[in-house]
Each structure stands twice: as C-alpha cells, then as structure tokens.
Amino acid sequence: MAARPQGSDEVGSASRSRPDRSVRVEKTPRAIREVLLPEEAGDFDREYRQVLEDAKEQLDLTPVFACLDRWWVVAMSTAQDPEGHRQMLKTADRINRGERVPGTPWSVVKAELGL
C-alpha cells in the first residue's frame, strides 16, 4: 500500500492504466537488468557488483539471491507498466523532497479495487 501523510485520505495516482500482468521477467541478472529503467540500472549494477564481491569474500551466495529477489520485483513492476513505474519514481522523489503531490482519495481507490 502506498504511504500517505498521516490523516490524509489520499494516495498517489502513479498510473491509472492497467499493468500488463502477463509480462514475466526471468530472475536472472541479465533479464532483470534488461528491463530496468535507465534511472535505476546504475543502482542495480552497483548493488549487484557489491554483493558479488561480498559473496566471494564470505563464500555465501545468500546476499546475491536476496539482491536478485529485490530487483526482480522492481523489474516486474517496470516490465508490466514502464510509464507507471517511472511516474511512481518521480512521485517518490517529490515526496522525499517534502512536496505535496496530488492523489486520489483512498475511498476512491478502495472502490475501484472493490474493497
């Protein structure tokens, strides 16, 4: 669920189009990297290289798999709705800077979802 200011009945409206849920991304570094937006690819590259270095030193692949699991979720979001994902990143940046962003009332979102 999207974070919202305390006491607010609004959530961000990143994208009103329906994501393509049929899109699937393999959980491999190459497949994940291929679908990431340019603005996130560098973060993936840095984190993946770091966990590979750590795995070599510690002889433990657990952090590598955890990294791929985290970034696979991002890759799926991106692949299913690239513009919606990009808009979500922009909205998150604005919120992190302390800006108020327009949103959709929580009651409307719940109604759209049949909740």
N, C-alpha and C positions, 0 to 999 in steps of 0.2 A: 504494500500500500504506500502511496506517495506521502512524504512528510508534508505537513501543513502547519502554519502558525497556530499556536495554542489559541483555542477559542474561535478559530476560523471554521467555516463550513464550506471552504473551497479547496479544491485540489487543482494542480496544474493540468492543463489540457495540451499535452505534447502533440498528440495526433488523433484526429477523430476518424481516420481511415482504419479499416480493419487490417491487422497484420496478416501476412500470408503464413499461416501455421503449417502449411505443407512443406515449407523450406526446412531443410535439415543441414547441419554442418557437422562434419566428422570431428571427433575430439582429438585432432592431431595438431601439432604446432603450425604446420603449413596451412591446413584448412582454416584454422582459426585466424591466422594472420591475413589470409587472402580476403576475408570478408570484413575485416575491421575498417572503420573509417580512418582516413589519414591522420586525423587529430588524436586517435587512440593507438595507432600502430606503434609509435615510438615508445609509449608506456609499456605495451606488451613486450616489445623487443628487449627493453631494459630489464623488466622483471624476469622474463624467461631466461635471459643470459645469466642473471644473478643467481636464480635458483639452480641452474645447471652447474655453475661454479660451486655453489654450496653443496650440491649433491656429490660432486667429485671429491670434495674435502671430507664430507661426512659419511660417504658411502651409503647414502639414503636418498631414495627417489621420491619419498613421500611429498616433500615440498614441490617437486616438479609436477606431480599429479594434481596437487592442490591448486597450483598456478593454472594448469590447463583447465581444471574444473571451473575456476572463477572466470577465466577469459572465454570459455566456451559459452557461458551464459550471456556474456556481452556479445559474442559473435552471433548467437542465435537471435538476440534482440535486433542486432544490426541487419542480419540477413533477412529477417521477416518484415522489417519496416525501417529501411535505412533513413528515410527523412524523419520519421517519428523518433528514431534513436538520436539523430543529430539535434532535433529540436529539444529532446529531453536533456542533452548535454548543455545546450545553450541556456535552458531554463535553470538547470542546476547551477551553472556558473553565476547567473543573475542572483539566485537565492543566496549562494555563498558570498556574494558581494553585499548582501543585505538589502537588495532591491525587492520590492513587492512585485509579484508577477500576476497577471490576470489568470483567472482559473475558472473552473466550472464548479458550481455548488455541489457539495458532497451528496446531497439528496438527489440531484440530477444524475450523478454518476451511478449511485446505487440503483436508481430506477432504470437506467439504461442497461445495467447488468442483471436486472431482475431480482434485486436483493431487497 
